[in-house]
């Protein structure tokens, strides 16, 4: 059974009120809010870097599917979120996965 009292995403009002965020679309704000909420899940999955920072490890294709948009649209969303410092992304490299599409490490910043 789902506990609906705890089953929601929080959207910071400042994202709609501050001119600094005026170029964000509603989809950008929703993606940020969902990713921010996923940090609890990241801890359970062990997505913590060497410095103790929590990150998310989702491929762009997986995020696009989750939000029912194209890969191109999701790339634009992530770029806009980066441009206002709501997220930071870092490409993961692993020699054993050469030529494979590894997820980015996405760090979620607070507003």
Biotite code that builds the C-alpha atoms (Angstrom):
import biotite.structure as struc

atoms = struc.array([
    struc.Atom([0.000, 0.000, 0.000], chain_id="A", res_id=1, res_name="UNK", atom_name="CA", element="C"),
    struc.Atom([1.276, 3.468, -0.897], chain_id="A", res_id=2, res_name="UNK", atom_name="CA", element="C"),
    struc.Atom([1.510, 6.039, 1.859], chain_id="A", res_id=3, res_name="UNK", atom_name="CA", element="C"),
    struc.Atom([0.138, 9.028, -0.081], chain_id="A", res_id=4, res_name="UNK", atom_name="CA", element="C"),
    struc.Atom([0.963, 11.439, 2.721], chain_id="A", res_id=5, res_name="UNK", atom_name="CA", element="C"),
    struc.Atom([4.670, 10.921, 1.965], chain_id="A", res_id=6, res_name="UNK", atom_name="CA", element="C"),
    struc.Atom([4.367, 10.227, -1.767], chain_id="A", res_id=7, res_name="UNK", atom_name="CA", element="C"),
    struc.Atom([4.943, 13.649, -3.334], chain_id="A", res_id=8, res_name="UNK", atom_name="CA", element="C"),
    struc.Atom([7.690, 15.890, -4.661], chain_id="A", res_id=9, res_name="UNK", atom_name="CA", element="C"),
    struc.Atom([8.576, 19.262, -3.187], chain_id="A", res_id=10, res_name="UNK", atom_name="CA", element="C"),
    struc.Atom([9.051, 22.153, -5.603], chain_id="A", res_id=11, res_name="UNK", atom_name="CA", element="C"),
    struc.Atom([10.966, 25.128, -4.214], chain_id="A", res_id=12, res_name="UNK", atom_name="CA", element="C"),
    struc.Atom([8.926, 28.314, -4.781], chain_id="A", res_id=13, res_name="UNK", atom_name="CA", element="C"),
    struc.Atom([12.041, 30.311, -5.528], chain_id="A", res_id=14, res_name="UNK", atom_name="CA", element="C"),
    struc.Atom([12.257, 28.518, -8.883], chain_id="A", res_id=15, res_name="UNK", atom_name="CA", element="C"),
    struc.Atom([9.096, 30.393, -9.919], chain_id="A", res_id=16, res_name="UNK", atom_name="CA", element="C"),
    struc.Atom([9.725, 33.646, -8.056], chain_id="A", res_id=17, res_name="UNK", atom_name="CA", element="C"),
    struc.Atom([13.368, 34.573, -8.612], chain_id="A", res_id=18, res_name="UNK", atom_name="CA", element="C"),
    struc.Atom([14.363, 36.136, -11.952], chain_id="A", res_id=19, res_name="UNK", atom_name="CA", element="C"),
    struc.Atom([17.582, 34.089, -11.869], chain_id="A", res_id=20, res_name="UNK", atom_name="CA", element="C"),
    struc.Atom([15.486, 31.005, -12.727], chain_id="A", res_id=21, res_name="UNK", atom_name="CA", element="C"),
    struc.Atom([13.150, 32.693, -15.257], chain_id="A", res_id=22, res_name="UNK", atom_name="CA", element="C"),
    struc.Atom([14.504, 30.685, -18.213], chain_id="A", res_id=23, res_name="UNK", atom_name="CA", element="C"),
    struc.Atom([13.567, 27.342, -16.643], chain_id="A", res_id=24, res_name="UNK", atom_name="CA", element="C"),
    struc.Atom([10.583, 25.570, -18.128], chain_id="A", res_id=25, res_name="UNK", atom_name="CA", element="C"),
    struc.Atom([7.997, 23.717, -16.043], chain_id="A", res_id=26, res_name="UNK", atom_name="CA", element="C"),
    struc.Atom([9.616, 20.450, -17.198], chain_id="A", res_id=27, res_name="UNK", atom_name="CA", element="C"),
    struc.Atom([13.010, 21.676, -15.929], chain_id="A", res_id=28, res_name="UNK", atom_name="CA", element="C"),
    struc.Atom([11.526, 22.408, -12.511], chain_id="A", res_id=29, res_name="UNK", atom_name="CA", element="C"),
    struc.Atom([9.801, 19.026, -12.334], chain_id="A", res_id=30, res_name="UNK", atom_name="CA", element="C"),
    struc.Atom([12.958, 17.154, -13.372], chain_id="A", res_id=31, res_name="UNK", atom_name="CA", element="C"),
    struc.Atom([14.969, 19.022, -10.725], chain_id="A", res_id=32, res_name="UNK", atom_name="CA", element="C"),
    struc.Atom([12.380, 18.253, -8.029], chain_id="A", res_id=33, res_name="UNK", atom_name="CA", element="C"),
    struc.Atom([12.269, 14.560, -8.909], chain_id="A", res_id=34, res_name="UNK", atom_name="CA", element="C"),
    struc.Atom([16.063, 14.260, -9.047], chain_id="A", res_id=35, res_name="UNK", atom_name="CA", element="C"),
    struc.Atom([16.377, 16.067, -5.735], chain_id="A", res_id=36, res_name="UNK", atom_name="CA", element="C"),
    struc.Atom([13.986, 13.537, -4.218], chain_id="A", res_id=37, res_name="UNK", atom_name="CA", element="C"),
    struc.Atom([16.019, 10.628, -5.650], chain_id="A", res_id=38, res_name="UNK", atom_name="CA", element="C"),
    struc.Atom([18.957, 11.466, -3.389], chain_id="A", res_id=39, res_name="UNK", atom_name="CA", element="C"),
    struc.Atom([17.526, 9.210, -0.663], chain_id="A", res_id=40, res_name="UNK", atom_name="CA", element="C"),
    struc.Atom([17.494, 6.312, -3.128], chain_id="A", res_id=41, res_name="UNK", atom_name="CA", element="C"),
    struc.Atom([21.083, 7.163, -4.158], chain_id="A", res_id=42, res_name="UNK", atom_name="CA", element="C"),
    struc.Atom([22.304, 6.600, -0.613], chain_id="A", res_id=43, res_name="UNK", atom_name="CA", element="C"),
    struc.Atom([20.692, 3.161, -0.577], chain_id="A", res_id=44, res_name="UNK", atom_name="CA", element="C"),
    struc.Atom([22.382, 2.342, -3.906], chain_id="A", res_id=45, res_name="UNK", atom_name="CA", element="C"),
    struc.Atom([25.769, 3.477, -2.623], chain_id="A", res_id=46, res_name="UNK", atom_name="CA", element="C"),
    struc.Atom([26.094, 6.403, -5.038], chain_id="A", res_id=47, res_name="UNK", atom_name="CA", element="C"),
    struc.Atom([28.526, 8.306, -2.841], chain_id="A", res_id=48, res_name="UNK", atom_name="CA", element="C"),
    struc.Atom([31.835, 9.533, -4.224], chain_id="A", res_id=49, res_name="UNK", atom_name="CA", element="C"),
    struc.Atom([35.258, 9.483, -2.586], chain_id="A", res_id=50, res_name="UNK", atom_name="CA", element="C"),
    struc.Atom([34.590, 12.880, -0.995], chain_id="A", res_id=51, res_name="UNK", atom_name="CA", element="C"),
    struc.Atom([31.323, 11.697, 0.576], chain_id="A", res_id=52, res_name="UNK", atom_name="CA", element="C"),
    struc.Atom([29.061, 13.603, -1.837], chain_id="A", res_id=53, res_name="UNK", atom_name="CA", element="C"),
    struc.Atom([25.838, 11.976, -2.998], chain_id="A", res_id=54, res_name="UNK", atom_name="CA", element="C"),
    struc.Atom([25.318, 11.706, -6.736], chain_id="A", res_id=55, res_name="UNK", atom_name="CA", element="C"),
    struc.Atom([22.757, 10.171, -9.067], chain_id="A", res_id=56, res_name="UNK", atom_name="CA", element="C"),
    struc.Atom([23.784, 7.797, -11.844], chain_id="A", res_id=57, res_name="UNK", atom_name="CA", element="C"),
    struc.Atom([21.140, 7.866, -14.554], chain_id="A", res_id=58, res_name="UNK", atom_name="CA", element="C"),
    struc.Atom([21.709, 7.662, -18.288], chain_id="A", res_id=59, res_name="UNK", atom_name="CA", element="C"),
    struc.Atom([20.153, 10.444, -20.338], chain_id="A", res_id=60, res_name="UNK", atom_name="CA", element="C"),
    struc.Atom([18.067, 7.889, -22.222], chain_id="A", res_id=61, res_name="UNK", atom_name="CA", element="C"),
    struc.Atom([16.633, 6.562, -18.965], chain_id="A", res_id=62, res_name="UNK", atom_name="CA", element="C"),
    struc.Atom([15.720, 10.051, -17.770], chain_id="A", res_id=63, res_name="UNK", atom_name="CA", element="C"),
    struc.Atom([14.119, 10.869, -21.123], chain_id="A", res_id=64, res_name="UNK", atom_name="CA", element="C"),
    struc.Atom([12.019, 7.726, -20.892], chain_id="A", res_id=65, res_name="UNK", atom_name="CA", element="C"),
    struc.Atom([11.020, 8.491, -17.296], chain_id="A", res_id=66, res_name="UNK", atom_name="CA", element="C"),
    struc.Atom([9.787, 11.962, -18.284], chain_id="A", res_id=67, res_name="UNK", atom_name="CA", element="C"),
    struc.Atom([8.300, 10.894, -21.639], chain_id="A", res_id=68, res_name="UNK", atom_name="CA", element="C"),
    struc.Atom([10.481, 13.167, -23.722], chain_id="A", res_id=69, res_name="UNK", atom_name="CA", element="C"),
    struc.Atom([13.179, 12.794, -26.336], chain_id="A", res_id=70, res_name="UNK", atom_name="CA", element="C"),
    struc.Atom([16.868, 12.435, -25.576], chain_id="A", res_id=71, res_name="UNK", atom_name="CA", element="C"),
    struc.Atom([17.415, 15.867, -27.155], chain_id="A", res_id=72, res_name="UNK", atom_name="CA", element="C"),
    struc.Atom([14.808, 17.448, -24.880], chain_id="A", res_id=73, res_name="UNK", atom_name="CA", element="C"),
    struc.Atom([16.355, 15.838, -21.787], chain_id="A", res_id=74, res_name="UNK", atom_name="CA", element="C"),
    struc.Atom([19.819, 17.092, -22.762], chain_id="A", res_id=75, res_name="UNK", atom_name="CA", element="C"),
    struc.Atom([18.384, 20.624, -23.044], chain_id="A", res_id=76, res_name="UNK", atom_name="CA", element="C"),
    struc.Atom([16.677, 20.271, -19.643], chain_id="A", res_id=77, res_name="UNK", atom_name="CA", element="C"),
    struc.Atom([19.913, 19.149, -17.987], chain_id="A", res_id=78, res_name="UNK", atom_name="CA", element="C"),
    struc.Atom([21.864, 21.954, -19.658], chain_id="A", res_id=79, res_name="UNK", atom_name="CA", element="C"),
    struc.Atom([19.402, 24.564, -18.372], chain_id="A", res_id=80, res_name="UNK", atom_name="CA", element="C"),
    struc.Atom([19.591, 23.095, -14.858], chain_id="A", res_id=81, res_name="UNK", atom_name="CA", element="C"),
    struc.Atom([23.397, 23.235, -15.053], chain_id="A", res_id=82, res_name="UNK", atom_name="CA", element="C"),
    struc.Atom([23.322, 26.821, -16.310], chain_id="A", res_id=83, res_name="UNK", atom_name="CA", element="C"),
    struc.Atom([21.594, 27.961, -13.097], chain_id="A", res_id=84, res_name="UNK", atom_name="CA", element="C"),
    struc.Atom([23.765, 25.699, -10.916], chain_id="A", res_id=85, res_name="UNK", atom_name="CA", element="C"),
    struc.Atom([20.931, 23.413, -9.776], chain_id="A", res_id=86, res_name="UNK", atom_name="CA", element="C"),
    struc.Atom([22.896, 20.358, -10.899], chain_id="A", res_id=87, res_name="UNK", atom_name="CA", element="C"),
    struc.Atom([26.471, 19.476, -11.798], chain_id="A", res_id=88, res_name="UNK", atom_name="CA", element="C"),
    struc.Atom([27.250, 16.591, -14.109], chain_id="A", res_id=89, res_name="UNK", atom_name="CA", element="C"),
    struc.Atom([30.432, 14.620, -14.517], chain_id="A", res_id=90, res_name="UNK", atom_name="CA", element="C"),
    struc.Atom([31.016, 11.968, -17.180], chain_id="A", res_id=91, res_name="UNK", atom_name="CA", element="C"),
    struc.Atom([32.004, 8.578, -15.766], chain_id="A", res_id=92, res_name="UNK", atom_name="CA", element="C"),
    struc.Atom([34.884, 6.846, -17.488], chain_id="A", res_id=93, res_name="UNK", atom_name="CA", element="C"),
    struc.Atom([35.798, 3.221, -17.087], chain_id="A", res_id=94, res_name="UNK", atom_name="CA", element="C"),
    struc.Atom([38.215, 1.414, -19.385], chain_id="A", res_id=95, res_name="UNK", atom_name="CA", element="C"),
    struc.Atom([36.336, -1.873, -19.038], chain_id="A", res_id=96, res_name="UNK", atom_name="CA", element="C"),
    struc.Atom([33.197, -0.181, -20.388], chain_id="A", res_id=97, res_name="UNK", atom_name="CA", element="C"),
    struc.Atom([34.878, 1.400, -23.411], chain_id="A", res_id=98, res_name="UNK", atom_name="CA", element="C"),
    struc.Atom([32.298, 2.280, -26.062], chain_id="A", res_id=99, res_name="UNK", atom_name="CA", element="C"),
    struc.Atom([29.395, 1.808, -23.652], chain_id="A", res_id=100, res_name="UNK", atom_name="CA", element="C"),
    struc.Atom([26.999, 4.548, -22.653], chain_id="A", res_id=101, res_name="UNK", atom_name="CA", element="C"),
    struc.Atom([27.804, 5.038, -18.974], chain_id="A", res_id=102, res_name="UNK", atom_name="CA", element="C"),
    struc.Atom([25.629, 7.302, -16.866], chain_id="A", res_id=103, res_name="UNK", atom_name="CA", element="C"),
    struc.Atom([26.790, 10.717, -15.814], chain_id="A", res_id=104, res_name="UNK", atom_name="CA", element="C"),
    struc.Atom([27.340, 11.407, -12.151], chain_id="A", res_id=105, res_name="UNK", atom_name="CA", element="C"),
    struc.Atom([24.759, 14.065, -11.436], chain_id="A", res_id=106, res_name="UNK", atom_name="CA", element="C"),
    struc.Atom([25.172, 16.088, -8.276], chain_id="A", res_id=107, res_name="UNK", atom_name="CA", element="C"),
    struc.Atom([22.063, 17.901, -7.061], chain_id="A", res_id=108, res_name="UNK", atom_name="CA", element="C"),
    struc.Atom([22.635, 21.355, -5.607], chain_id="A", res_id=109, res_name="UNK", atom_name="CA", element="C"),
    struc.Atom([20.328, 23.073, -3.166], chain_id="A", res_id=110, res_name="UNK", atom_name="CA", element="C"),
    struc.Atom([18.467, 26.195, -4.230], chain_id="A", res_id=111, res_name="UNK", atom_name="CA", element="C"),
])
